[in-house]
Amino acid sequence: MPPTARAMPGQNRKPAMTKTSTPTDVSRFHTDIAEVARSRHTAKAYTGEELSAAQVNDLLDLLRYSASSVNSQPWHFVVGSTPEGRAKIANAGAGDDGDYSFNGPNIRACGMAVVFAARRDIDETYLAHLLEVEDADDRYPEPSNKAEMAQIREWFVGLMRDDGGSAHGWCARQTYWNGGQFLLGAAAMGLDATPMEGIDADGLDAEFGLADAGFRALFCVTVGRNKDADDWNFGLPKSRLPISEIVTQA
């Protein structure tokens, strides 16, 4: 049973306006996001062009500001925004002659490679850390809000554990949400991207200490400028199942 039959924290109170909370000026968001989704494509070759510092910072913000269930943020990212960093990711995650070596060239030639990793589990220490960060960010105008959030989040994480008691599957699903936002956001920035599940997760975990830190590598996304002449996917029409087949109207 849920820990309380009362409203979720903040459900019945008015938003608190603070020095960091201002109304959103939607006029700034002029991008036709549906057209971005219709026109983006998965790059199959990259030019080797480096990204600017501003582009890298915006991509990092896409990772940071993704939605997650109960604001769990159960992820970690290994980012290669230099040739040396991308080479480390390629060597550990693709190799030169292994099962995933076909992804190595694009990891090396892109402008930024990101390994998405999810928590292997969520414990009380991490839940307490989340609360303190939220409190420092003025998420809890009343102490009771913080206490309610602690109770509800602990209950919900318990609800999401698998039969073996692990929350890793749930954490992985949150991390895939992040990856979807990242792909769309990169396209909105005018950049090309490639999601890759063909990686050596064990190799990446070992190279970057992910397992020791309590994470598991899931997939990689490369971002940059596609090399049209070598990109067999560039210019081909998109093929997607029709709305009538994938959507059921309630």
ABEGO torsion letter per residue (X at the ends): XBABABBBBGAABBBBBBAABBBBBAAABABBAAAAAAABBBBABBAGBBBBAAAAAAAAAAAAABBBBGGAGABBBBBBABAAAAAAAAAAAAEAABAAAAAAAAAAABABBBBBBBBABBBAAAAAAAAAAAAAAGABABAAAAAAAAAAAAAAAAAABBAAGBAAAAAAAAAAAAAAAAAAAAAAAGBBBBBBABBBAAAAAAAAGAAAAGBBBABBBBBEBBBAAABAABGBBBBBBBAAAABBBX
